[in-house]
Amino acid sequence: MSDRVMALLNRADADFFIVSTNVCPYCFKAKRILDGRQLSWTDVNVQNDQALRAEFVAMTGHRTVPVIFDLRGDEPVFVGGSDNLEEYL
C-alpha cells in the first residue's frame, strides 16, 4: 500500500472511507447507505487527481468508484463498491 494511501486511511476519523468523484451516482448511493445506518464516513475526491486514483486501483484492483474501506477495525478492510457495501453491511 502506498504511503500516500496509508496516510489518508490512517488520518480518517470515521467508520468508513470512500474514494469518489463529483458525478458518481454510486458514490452518492454508498454515502446514503452509510448515513441510513448512522455510520460515519469520510471521502477523498479523485476527480482531478488521476495519480491518487491509480494508487487506489493498484492497491485494490478496483477500477471504478466508489472504492470503500471499513475503518472500524485495527486495519482498513477493502469492501469494494456500493453494491459490495450493501452486501457487507
N, C-alpha and C positions, 0 to 999 in steps of 0.2 A: 504494500500500500504506500502511495507516495506521501512524502512529508506534508505536502500541502493539503491533501485529502484528510490525513490523520489529524492535522491541526484543526480543520473545520469541524470534524466529527467530535473531537475532544473539547472544543470550545462551546459546542452546542449545549444549551441548558434547557433541554426539552425531552419528551418521551421519544419523539421520532424526528428524523432528519430527512428532508425531501430535496432532491435536486430537480429543479423545474425550469420552465421557460415562461415567457409572458403570455403566450396564446395556447397553452396546452390544456384542453378540457379535462384530460385525465389527471393532471396536476390539481386542478380545482376539485375534482371528484375525490381525490385522496385526502385533501385538506378537509373537505366536508365530512368524510367518513370519520376522520380523527376528531374533528370538532363534535360530531354527533356522539362520540363515545367519551367525550370530555378528556381526551388525551392531548397533551401539548405537542406542538411541532414547531420546528424552525426550518427555514429553507435557504438554499442558495440558488440564485437565478444564473443559469449558464447561457442565457440568450446571446450575450455578447462576449463570452469567454470560451471559445472553442477549445483552447488548451486544457482548461479545467474539465470541460465536458469529456474530452478524450481521456483524461486521467481516470474519471469515473468509469468509462467504458472499458478501459484497460484493466481496471481493478475488478469489475463485476461481470463483464461480458454483456451487460445490458445496454443496448444501443439506443433505446428510446427513453424519454422522460415520461413520468417521473421515475426517479431512482430513489427508493425508500429504504431507510435503515431504522431498525429498532435500537434505541439507545438506553433502554431500561436496565440492561444487564451490565456486567463488568466490561464486556467488549461489544462494539457495534455489530449488529446482525443484519446482513443484507436481506431485505424482504422481497424486493422485486418492484413491480409496478403497481398501479392502483387495483387491478384485478387480484394480484397476489396479496395485496394488503387486506382485501375483503376476506379472502380465504384464511389468511394468517390470524386475523382477529376473531 
